Every structure is written in structure tokens, then in C-alpha cells.
Amino acid sequence: MAAPIRPSRATPQATPALPRVFAALLLLGAATGLTGCVGAAVGAGATVGVAAMDDRGVQGVARDAGLATRVRGKWLNYDLETGDTLAVDGSVKVYNRRAMLTGTVKTEDIRAKAVRLTWEVEGIEEVINELAVGDTSLSDSAIDSWISAQLTAKLTFDKDVQAINYIIETENAVVYLLGAAQSRAELDRVLGHARGISRVRDVISHVRIKAPEAPAADQPKKAS
């Protein structure tokens, strides 16, 4: 008599590796229209990771971003009250509580108002006024964007530069830099990259060089 056939047990499957899980989520998102949600989750994690590499740390980056947002809010309220376009024409970047204002506004009065409104934001410790007065054409804006993109790429791929610690703004082919350099040599490399880009008329640096860490105090020697 033949032995009864026993149902075979399924072989336990190993838990998929983390990268495969992310790949599956992305494929599922693409198939169900949820790619934006998955991408947002991955992007948020990447943003936190990048911020952690910044000398300011995650909290410092978030603080400066909040200060810049509050400045823009004051500018926008001013525009709504007066009909001006300060929030459109001007730009504010904040690094370690230092606010750098760039762009081209219509009048000297608007320029002065932008500075006063920036100082009104609690937490701002310095206002660097690089706002110009005049007109900016769309062609100028296109060239400025191209210059900023070129410099960003150069710094990113330079292994001797911590590009995450630099903020780049270009206005009328003038490059403005804000941030923190690890050393004079690193800053010189950054300035060299900027000056080497075609169509750049000038480079203005508001970058601070980090102070070298004090050497650890010598430990007292044990008596023999």
C-alpha cells in the first residue's frame, strides 16, 4: 500500500532587505498613483540627512529657515499694504542668524524698508544688505540662474570643499556667498571656482572661516 501523500510545508521566506522594500514601495506608488506620497517620505528623510551634515546641524538649519520665512512674511505683508513687489524682487538667505539680502528693488526707499523689516525679526543678529536699486530683465535672471547652477555643481564635486556649508546667490552676474568655510584654503578654492565661471562679473564673499578648535589641555602626569 502506498504511503499517504503528506502536504509539503512552505519554505519560510527571508525578510526582504531594506533597499528592496523601498523599491517595492516606489513600484507600488507608481502603479497606484502614490508615488508622490512615497517620494515625499523618502525626500523628507534625505533632507534631514543632508541637514545633519551641515555645520549648523538639523536644529540650526531649521532655525535659519524659520527666520528667513518670517522675513519673507514681513516683506509680503508690506507688499500687500503698499502694492510694491519687495517679496518678488528681493531674496533673503539666513546662515547662523546672519541674513543676506540680494535682488533688485525699484527704489531706495524700498531697499531701506527691506532692511528695517528684516531687523524686526527676533533672532536675526546681522543684516547684510546687498540689495540693488534698478531694473532686472528676464535674460539677466536666466544668466544668474545658470551661473548659480554652474558654481553649485563645481563645489559639489570638489572633494576639498564642504559644499553643504555655502549659500550661493547670483544677481546681475555678481556672485554672493554666505556660509562657513573650514579653512582659508577651502574658501580660496570656492572663490576660485566662482571667478572661473564665464559671465561672472564679480564675487562678493560674506563667508566666515571657522575658528580652529583649541587643543585639548594636557592631562596631568602621574607621579612615578
C-alpha positions as CSV (number, residue, x, y, z in Angstrom):
1,M,0.0,0.0,0.0
2,A,1.4,3.3,-1.0
3,A,2.3,5.7,1.8
4,P,-0.1,8.6,2.1
5,I,1.0,11.8,0.4
6,R,1.7,14.5,3.1
7,P,1.2,18.1,2.2
8,S,4.6,19.8,1.9
9,R,5.4,22.7,4.2
10,A,6.2,26.0,2.5
11,T,9.7,27.1,3.0
12,P,9.8,30.3,5.2
13,Q,10.7,33.3,3.1
14,A,13.5,35.6,4.3
15,T,12.6,39.1,5.2
16,P,13.4,41.3,2.2
17,A,16.3,43.6,2.6
18,L,15.5,47.3,3.3
19,P,16.5,48.6,-0.2
20,R,14.2,46.0,-1.8
21,V,11.3,47.2,0.4
22,F,11.9,50.8,-0.7
23,A,12.0,49.6,-4.3
24,A,8.7,47.8,-3.9
25,L,7.1,50.9,-2.3
26,L,8.2,53.0,-5.2
27,L,6.9,50.5,-7.8
28,L,3.6,50.3,-5.9
29,G,3.4,54.0,-5.7
30,A,3.9,54.3,-9.5
31,A,1.2,51.7,-10.1
32,T,-1.4,53.2,-7.7
33,G,-0.7,56.9,-8.1
34,L,1.0,57.1,-4.7
35,T,4.5,57.9,-6.0
36,G,4.2,61.5,-4.6
37,C,3.5,60.2,-1.1
38,V,6.3,57.7,-1.1
39,G,8.7,60.3,-2.7
40,A,7.8,62.8,-0.1
41,A,8.6,60.4,2.7
42,V,11.9,59.5,1.2
43,G,12.7,63.1,0.4
44,A,12.0,64.2,3.9
45,G,14.4,61.7,5.2
46,A,17.1,62.8,2.7
47,T,16.6,66.4,3.7
48,V,17.1,65.6,7.4
49,G,20.2,63.6,6.5
50,V,21.7,66.5,4.4
51,A,20.9,69.0,7.2
52,A,22.7,66.8,9.7
53,M,25.9,67.1,7.6
54,D,25.7,70.9,7.7
55,D,27.9,72.6,10.3
56,R,24.8,74.1,11.8
57,G,23.2,70.8,12.5
58,V,19.5,69.9,11.9
59,Q,18.3,72.4,14.6
60,G,20.4,75.2,13.2
61,V,19.3,74.7,9.6
62,A,15.6,74.6,10.8
63,R,16.2,77.8,12.9
64,D,17.7,79.7,10.0
65,A,15.0,78.5,7.6
66,G,12.3,79.7,10.0
67,L,14.0,83.1,10.3
68,A,14.1,83.5,6.5
69,T,10.4,82.6,6.3
70,R,9.5,85.2,8.9
71,V,11.4,87.9,7.0
72,R,9.7,86.9,3.7
73,G,6.3,87.1,5.6
74,K,7.1,90.7,6.7
75,W,8.0,91.6,3.1
76,L,4.9,90.1,1.7
77,N,2.7,91.9,4.2
78,Y,4.4,95.1,3.2
79,D,3.7,94.4,-0.4
80,L,0.0,93.8,0.3
81,E,-0.3,97.0,2.2
82,T,1.6,99.2,-0.4
83,G,1.2,97.4,-3.7
84,D,5.0,97.1,-4.0
85,T,6.9,93.9,-5.1
86,L,9.6,93.6,-2.5
87,A,8.8,89.9,-1.8
88,V,9.2,89.1,-5.5
89,D,12.2,91.3,-6.3
90,G,14.2,90.6,-3.2
91,S,15.7,87.5,-1.7
92,V,16.8,86.7,1.8
93,K,19.1,83.8,2.9
94,V,20.0,83.2,6.5
95,Y,23.0,81.3,7.8
96,N,23.8,81.2,11.6
97,R,21.3,84.1,12.2
98,R,23.1,86.3,9.5
99,A,20.6,87.5,6.9
100,M,21.9,88.3,3.4
101,L,19.6,90.4,1.3
102,T,20.0,90.3,-2.5
103,G,18.0,91.2,-5.6
104,T,17.0,94.4,-7.3
105,V,14.2,96.6,-6.0
106,K,12.6,99.7,-7.5
107,T,13.6,102.5,-5.2
108,E,16.0,103.3,-2.4
109,D,13.0,103.7,0.0
110,I,12.0,100.0,-0.6
111,R,15.6,99.0,-0.1
112,A,15.7,100.7,3.2
113,K,12.4,99.3,4.2
114,A,13.6,95.7,3.4
115,V,16.5,96.2,5.9
116,R,14.3,97.6,8.6
117,L,11.7,94.8,8.3
118,T,14.5,92.2,8.4
119,W,15.9,93.7,11.6
120,E,12.4,93.4,13.2
121,V,12.5,89.6,13.1
122,E,13.6,88.4,16.5
123,G,16.7,86.2,16.2
124,I,18.4,88.0,13.3
125,E,21.8,89.0,14.5
126,E,23.2,90.6,11.4
127,V,21.7,92.0,8.2
128,I,24.0,92.0,5.1
129,N,22.4,94.4,2.6
130,E,23.3,93.6,-1.0
131,L,20.0,94.8,-2.5
132,A,20.5,96.9,-5.6
133,V,18.1,99.6,-7.0
134,G,17.1,99.4,-10.6
135,D,15.6,97.0,-13.2
136,T,16.3,93.4,-13.9
137,S,15.4,91.7,-17.2
138,L,14.3,88.1,-17.7
139,S,17.5,87.4,-19.6
140,D,19.6,88.6,-16.7
141,S,17.7,86.2,-14.4
142,A,18.3,83.3,-16.7
143,I,22.1,84.0,-16.8
144,D,22.1,84.4,-13.0
145,S,20.4,81.0,-12.6
146,W,22.9,79.4,-14.9
147,I,25.9,80.8,-13.0
148,S,24.5,79.6,-9.7
149,A,23.9,76.2,-11.1
150,Q,27.4,76.0,-12.5
151,L,29.0,77.0,-9.2
152,T,26.8,74.6,-7.2
153,A,28.0,71.8,-9.4
154,K,31.7,72.8,-9.1
155,L,31.5,72.9,-5.3
156,T,29.5,69.7,-5.0
157,F,32.1,67.7,-7.0
158,D,35.2,69.3,-5.3
159,K,36.2,66.8,-2.6
160,D,38.2,69.5,-0.8
161,V,35.1,71.7,-0.3
162,Q,32.2,71.0,2.0
163,A,29.6,72.5,-0.3
164,I,26.7,72.0,2.1
165,N,28.0,74.9,4.2
166,Y,27.7,77.5,1.4
167,I,24.8,79.6,0.2
168,I,25.1,80.9,-3.4
169,E,23.1,83.9,-4.8
170,T,23.7,85.5,-8.2
171,E,22.4,88.9,-9.1
172,N,23.3,90.7,-12.4
173,A,26.2,88.3,-12.8
174,V,27.6,89.1,-9.4
175,V,28.0,86.0,-7.1
176,Y,27.2,86.5,-3.4
177,L,28.4,83.8,-1.0
178,L,27.3,83.2,2.6
179,G,28.2,80.4,4.9
180,A,31.1,78.9,6.8
181,A,34.5,77.7,5.4
182,Q,36.5,75.1,7.2
183,S,39.7,76.9,6.4
184,R,41.2,79.8,4.3
185,A,42.4,77.2,1.8
186,E,38.9,75.9,1.3
187,L,37.4,79.4,0.9
188,D,40.1,80.2,-1.7
189,R,39.0,77.2,-3.7
190,V,35.4,78.3,-3.6
191,L,36.3,81.8,-4.7
192,G,38.5,80.4,-7.5
193,H,35.6,78.2,-8.8
194,A,33.3,81.2,-8.8
195,R,35.7,83.5,-10.6
196,G,36.4,80.9,-13.2
197,I,32.8,80.8,-14.4
198,S,32.2,82.7,-17.6
199,R,30.0,85.8,-17.4
200,V,30.7,86.3,-13.7
201,R,31.4,90.0,-13.2
202,D,32.4,89.9,-9.5
203,V,32.4,87.6,-6.5
204,I,31.4,89.0,-3.1
205,S,32.0,86.8,-0.1
206,H,30.4,87.0,3.3
207,V,31.7,83.6,4.3
208,R,33.2,83.3,7.7
209,I,36.2,81.0,8.3
210,K,35.7,78.6,11.2
211,A,38.0,79.2,14.2
212,P,40.3,76.3,14.8
213,E,39.4,74.2,17.7
214,A,41.5,74.8,20.8
215,P,43.9,71.9,21.5
216,A,42.9,69.7,24.4
217,A,44.6,70.5,27.7
218,D,47.4,68.3,28.7
219,Q,46.4,65.6,31.2
220,P,48.4,65.8,34.5
221,K,51.1,63.3,34.6
222,K,51.0,60.6,37.3
223,A,53.8,60.8,39.8
224,S,56.3,57.9,39.4
